[in-house]
Amino acid sequence: MGESTQLLMCHVMHLYLQRSICLFKELDIHPGQAGLLWALNCKDQDHRGMAQKELAKHIGVKPPSITVMLKKLEAEAYIEKKQDENDQRIMRIFLTEKGKNIAAKMETVMEQLEQEAFANMNEQEVMLFRRLLLQMRDNLKSAGRKED
């Protein structure tokens, strides 16, 4: 059968990550930062920003990890923090104009990465692959909950 599925998956993810690092480097951002900026860009359609805890949950990182990421992005003027109007204990995170501009450029990079990754596959194969990934994610989440 050749390479194990696990090894093949690890190899593909490594190549995907390396390629994304290369493409995002041209925008002068790290893929981890890109994910955070992308989440803010997608979720801030109502212009309310996102609470730090909500953002951490949305991108799947622990709150202490997101604190470090946010400090770097704030220092680079991609984001700004403002107190919640209804609850002064909550800081809401917003994209600045610079952050919005980089998010728009990221969309092009992400489209290029997807085109490269799915080259030589038809639409049905891509849809099947997506469905299988979603099923794997659900399986692993379920298994993780059973252990907790």
HUJOMO-V659719 format. One record per pair of residues at least 24 apart in sequence whose ideal C-beta (glycine too) atoms are under 10 Angstrom apart, sorted by sequence separation. I is the first residue (numbers start at 1). J is the second residue. D is the distance in whole Angstrom. If there is no record, write none. Layout:
((I,J,D) (I,J,D))
//
This chain:
((35,59,5) (55,79,10) (78,102,6) (35,60,9) (36,61,8) (73,98,10) (74,99,10) (78,103,9) (35,61,9) (73,99,7) (76,102,9) (32,59,9) (66,93,9) (32,61,8) (52,81,8) (73,102,10) (36,66,7) (49,79,9) (49,80,9) (37,69,10) (49,81,8) (32,65,9) (36,69,6) (40,73,9) (49,82,7) (51,84,7) (32,66,10) (35,69,9) (36,70,8) (49,84,8) (32,68,10) (33,69,6) (36,72,10) (37,73,7) (48,84,9) (51,87,9) (54,90,9) (32,69,6) (33,70,10) (36,73,7) (48,85,9) (53,90,8) (55,92,9) (40,78,9) (51,89,10) (52,90,8) (53,91,10) (54,92,9) (55,93,6) (30,69,9) (33,72,7) (40,79,7) (51,90,5) (52,91,6) (54,93,9) (32,72,10) (33,73,6) (51,91,7) (52,92,8) (37,78,6) (49,90,10) (50,91,10) (51,92,6) (52,93,6) (30,72,9) (36,78,9) (37,79,8) (49,91,9) (50,92,6) (51,93,7) (29,72,10) (33,76,9) (36,79,8) (49,92,3) (50,93,5) (29,73,9) (48,92,7) (49,93,5) (50,94,8) (33,78,8) (49,94,4) (50,95,10) (33,79,10) (48,94,9) (49,95,9) (29,76,8) (47,94,8) (28,76,9) (44,92,9) (29,78,8) (44,93,9) (43,93,10) (44,94,7) (44,95,6) (40,93,6) (39,93,10) (40,94,7) (41,95,6) (40,95,5) (44,99,10) (44,100,9) (36,93,9) (37,95,7) (41,99,8) (40,99,7) (41,100,7) (44,103,10) (40,100,9) (41,102,9) (42,103,9) (37,99,6) (41,103,4) (36,99,10) (37,100,9) (40,103,8) (41,104,8) (38,102,10) (39,103,10) (37,102,6) (38,103,6) (41,106,8) (37,103,5) (41,107,9) (34,102,8) (38,106,6) (33,102,9) (34,103,9) (37,106,7) (38,107,8) (35,106,10) (34,106,6) (38,110,8) (29,102,6) (33,106,10) (27,101,10) (28,102,8) (29,103,10) (27,102,6) (31,106,10) (34,109,8) (27,103,10) (29,105,9) (34,110,8) (29,106,8) (24,102,10) (27,105,6) (31,109,10) (26,105,9) (27,106,7) (29,109,10) (24,105,10) (27,108,9) (24,106,8) (27,109,7) (23,106,9) (26,109,8) (23,108,9) (24,109,6) (23,109,5) (24,110,9) (22,109,10) (23,110,8) (20,109,8) (23,112,6) (24,113,9) (20,110,8) (23,113,6) (22,113,10) (20,112,10) (19,112,9) (20,113,6) (23,116,9) (19,113,6) (16,113,8) (19,116,7) (20,117,10) (19,117,8) (16,116,9) (15,116,10) (16,117,6) (15,117,9) (12,117,8) (9,136,9))
//
